[in-house]
């Protein structure tokens, strides 16, 4: 929703070139988000698995490792994203005004890469601690804050794509701080303290393996969008890229719904795997497939 809201305000108050710039920047943002998805899905799976086995201390260690891995991967990712983002925009065919607008947007997000990664990973970890309502509340509040800041920075102060990027980063900062506050509070089932933070290399390797499939799926989507962007810039115009961005928002809404259902069954599946209740896993997967198929057909009609 951050990307869609940014696109709505940019489309209205910057125009087609701005919308093309933000669409060209989207695959690069996906690269950042994919790291957060790997940490959140992998760490979350490990936490639920250990909790299903009744290993509370191991679950706490996995949560600690996930948080420290976020920091360890976030710093080199920031440097890499900032240095490579102009090249990645150029490879997609961005030039002149569109290139400049894309750089305005993605440079700020690249410098604050810890925030897109953290705002993706931390709610996933919270969800796996039997707190899906907390994770949803934090994300909804972050989304509402992003809308308010986009209105202020893009519509009112006319800061363009730079304003949209600042709005997104501030909303993601809110999500990260609120999520960390919950994980360090007494309400968290695997409550952490600064003293209990530890890094387990074996857990880090396992969570990266568990989260790698979700990461690859996000990278695949990033590649497909980037390829379409390049083709539209080669054989059409920035207006075509802007139009593709709008159509992409419709695709993203269902893609995220289906992904959300898949992510939603992951905590109980991991828990039942740890407690060896394999029949319940089969029931959950069949239910999820039915919901995705029916909702997909409804989305096609809409």
C-alpha positions in Angstrom: 0.0 0.0 0.0 2.9 2.4 0.6 3.8 2.1 -3.1 0.2 2.5 -4.3 -0.4 5.5 -2.1 2.8 7.1 -3.2 1.8 6.5 -6.8 -1.7 8.1 -6.3 -0.2 11.3 -4.9 2.7 11.4 -7.5 0.3 10.8 -10.4 -2.0 13.7 -9.3 0.7 16.2 -8.2 3.8 15.4 -10.3 2.3 13.7 -13.4 3.1 10.9 -15.8 6.9 11.4 -15.7 6.8 11.1 -11.9 4.6 8.0 -12.0 7.0 6.5 -14.6 9.9 7.3 -12.2 8.3 5.6 -9.3 7.4 2.6 -11.4 11.0 2.3 -12.6 12.1 2.5 -8.9 9.7 -0.2 -7.8 12.0 -3.2 -8.8 14.8 -1.7 -6.7 12.6 -1.2 -3.7 11.6 -4.9 -4.2 15.3 -5.9 -3.7 15.2 -4.2 -0.3 11.9 -5.7 0.7 13.0 -9.2 -0.4 15.7 -9.1 2.3 13.1 -8.2 4.9 10.8 -11.0 3.7 13.6 -13.5 3.9 14.4 -12.5 7.5 10.7 -12.3 8.5 9.5 -15.5 6.9 12.7 -17.5 7.8 12.9 -16.2 11.3 9.2 -16.6 11.8 9.2 -20.2 10.6 12.0 -21.0 13.0 10.3 -19.3 15.9 7.0 -21.1 15.4 8.8 -24.4 14.9 10.7 -24.2 18.2 7.5 -23.0 20.0 5.7 -26.1 18.6 8.5 -28.3 20.0 8.1 -26.5 23.4 11.6 -25.0 23.1 10.9 -21.5 24.4 14.5 -20.5 24.9 15.4 -21.5 21.3 12.5 -19.5 20.0 13.8 -16.5 21.9 17.3 -17.0 20.5 15.9 -17.3 17.0 14.1 -14.0 17.4 17.3 -12.4 18.7 19.3 -13.7 15.7 16.6 -12.4 13.3 16.9 -8.9 14.7 20.7 -8.9 14.6 20.7 -10.3 11.1 18.4 -7.4 10.1 21.1 -5.0 11.2 24.0 -7.0 9.8 22.4 -7.3 6.3 20.9 -3.8 6.4 24.2 -1.9 6.4 25.8 -3.5 3.3 22.4 -3.5 1.6 22.2 0.3 2.1 25.6 0.8 0.5 24.9 -1.5 -2.4 21.4 -0.1 -3.1 22.6 3.5 -3.0 25.6 2.9 -5.3 23.7 0.7 -7.8 20.3 2.4 -8.0 21.2 4.9 -10.7 22.6 2.0 -12.8 19.5 -0.1 -12.3 17.3 2.8 -13.3 19.4 3.4 -16.5 19.3 -0.3 -17.3 15.5 -0.2 -17.4 15.8 2.7 -20.0 15.3 5.7 -17.7 16.7 8.9 -19.0 16.4 12.7 -18.7 13.5 13.9 -16.4 12.3 10.4 -15.7 15.8 9.3 -14.6 16.2 12.3 -12.3 12.8 11.7 -10.7 13.5 8.0 -10.2 16.8 8.9 -8.5 15.1 11.4 -6.3 12.8 8.7 -5.0 15.0 5.7 -4.7 18.2 7.4 -3.4 16.4 8.3 -0.1 14.9 4.9 0.2 18.3 3.3 -0.5 20.0 5.5 2.2 17.3 4.4 4.7 17.4 0.8 3.5 17.2 -0.5 7.1 13.7 0.9 7.4 12.1 -0.9 4.3 13.8 -4.1 5.4 12.8 -3.8 9.1 9.2 -2.7 8.4 8.8 -5.8 6.2 10.6 -8.3 8.6 9.5 -7.2 12.1 5.7 -7.5 11.7 6.2 -11.0 10.2 8.2 -11.9 13.4 5.5 -10.4 15.6 2.8 -12.4 13.8 4.6 -15.7 14.5 4.5 -14.9 18.2 0.7 -15.4 18.3 0.2 -11.7 17.8 -1.2 -11.2 14.3 -3.5 -8.4 15.5 -0.6 -6.5 16.9 1.3 -6.9 13.5 -1.8 -5.8 11.6 -2.4 -2.8 13.8 1.2 -1.6 13.5 1.0 -1.9 9.7 -2.4 -0.2 9.4 -1.2 2.7 11.5 2.0 3.0 9.4 -0.1 3.0 6.2 -2.4 5.8 7.6 0.6 7.8 8.6 2.0 7.4 5.1 -1.2 8.8 3.6 -1.2 11.8 5.9 2.5 12.5 5.2 2.1 12.1 1.5 -0.7 14.6 1.6 1.5 17.0 3.5 4.7 16.6 1.6 3.6 15.8 -1.9 0.2 17.6 -2.2 0.6 20.5 0.2 4.3 21.3 0.1 4.9 20.1 -3.5 8.0 18.1 -2.7 7.4 15.6 -5.5 9.0 12.2 -5.4 11.5 13.3 -2.7 8.5 14.0 -0.5 6.9 10.7 -1.3 10.1 8.9 -0.3 10.4 10.9 3.0 6.8 10.0 3.8 7.4 6.3 3.2 10.6 6.3 5.3 8.9 8.1 8.2 6.0 5.7 8.2 8.4 2.7 8.0 10.4 4.2 10.9 7.2 4.3 12.9 6.6 0.6 12.1 10.1 -0.4 13.1 10.1 1.5 16.4 6.6 0.3 17.4 7.5 -3.3 16.5 10.8 -3.2 18.5 8.9 -1.7 21.4 6.5 -4.6 21.4 9.3 -7.2 21.1 11.0 -5.7 24.1 7.8 -5.4 26.1 6.4 -7.9 28.7 3.5 -8.6 26.3 5.8 -10.4 23.9 5.7 -14.2 24.4 9.5 -14.3 23.7 10.3 -11.1 25.3 13.8 -9.8 24.6 16.1 -7.5 26.5 19.3 -5.8 25.4 21.2 -8.2 27.6 19.5 -11.3 26.1 20.5 -10.4 22.5 22.7 -13.1 21.0 23.6 -14.2 17.5 23.4 -17.9 16.7 25.1 -18.7 13.4 23.3 -22.0 13.0 19.9 -20.3 13.4 21.0 -17.5 11.0 21.9 -20.1 8.3 18.7 -22.0 8.8 16.4 -19.0 8.7 18.0 -17.8 5.5 17.4 -21.2 4.0 13.8 -21.2 5.2 13.2 -17.6 3.9 15.0 -18.0 0.6 12.0 -19.2 -1.4 9.9 -16.2 -0.3 12.9 -13.9 -1.2 13.3 -15.5 -4.6 9.6 -15.0 -5.4 9.9 -11.3 -4.6 13.1 -11.0 -6.7 11.3 -12.8 -9.6 8.4 -10.2 -9.4 11.1 -7.5 -9.3 12.7 -8.9 -12.4 9.5 -9.2 -14.4 8.5 -5.6 -13.6 11.9 -4.4 -14.5 11.8 -6.3 -17.8 8.4 -4.8 -18.7 9.7 -1.3 -17.8 12.7 -1.7 -20.1 10.4 -2.9 -23.0 8.0 0.0 -22.6 10.9 2.5 -22.5 12.4 0.9 -25.6 9.3 0.6 -27.7 6.8 3.1 -26.3 7.3 6.0 -23.9 7.4 7.0 -20.2 3.6 7.4 -20.4 3.4 3.7 -21.2 5.5 2.9 -18.1 3.2 5.1 -16.0 0.2 3.2 -17.3 1.9 -0.1 -16.6 2.5 1.1 -13.1 -1.3 1.8 -12.6 -2.2 -1.7 -14.0 0.5 -3.1 -11.7 -1.2 -1.7 -8.6 -4.3 -3.8 -9.5 -2.0 -6.8 -9.9 -0.2 -6.0 -6.6 -3.5 -5.9 -4.6 -4.4 -9.5 -5.5 -0.8 -10.7 -5.4 -0.5 -9.3 -1.8 -3.8 -10.8 -0.8 -2.7 -14.3 -2.1 0.7 -13.8 -0.5 -1.0 -12.7 2.7 -3.0 -15.9 2.8 0.1 -18.0 2.3 1.9 -16.0 5.0 -1.1 -16.3 7.2 -1.0 -20.1 7.3 2.8 -20.2 7.8 2.8 -19.7 11.6 0.3 -22.5 12.4 2.0 -24.8 9.7 5.4 -24.3 11.4 3.9 -24.8 14.8 2.1 -28.0 13.8 5.3 -29.2 12.0 7.2 -28.8 15.3 4.5 -30.7 17.2 4.2 -33.3 14.4 0.5 -32.7 13.7 0.8 -33.3 10.0 -2.9 -33.8 9.4 -3.7 -30.3 10.5 -1.0 -29.0 8.1 -2.8 -30.7 5.2 -6.1 -29.2 6.2 -4.7 -25.7 6.4 -3.0 -25.9 2.9 -6.2 -27.2 1.3 -8.2 -24.4 3.0 -5.7 -21.7 1.8 -5.8 -23.1 -1.8 -9.6 -22.9 -1.8 -9.6 -19.3 -0.5 -7.0 -18.2 -3.0 -8.8 -19.9 -6.0 -12.2 -18.4 -5.1 -10.8 -14.9 -4.3 -8.8 -15.1 -7.6 -11.9 -15.8 -9.6 -13.8 -12.9 -7.9 -10.8 -10.6 -8.6 -10.9 -11.6 -12.3 -14.6 -10.7 -12.5 -14.0 -7.3 -10.7 
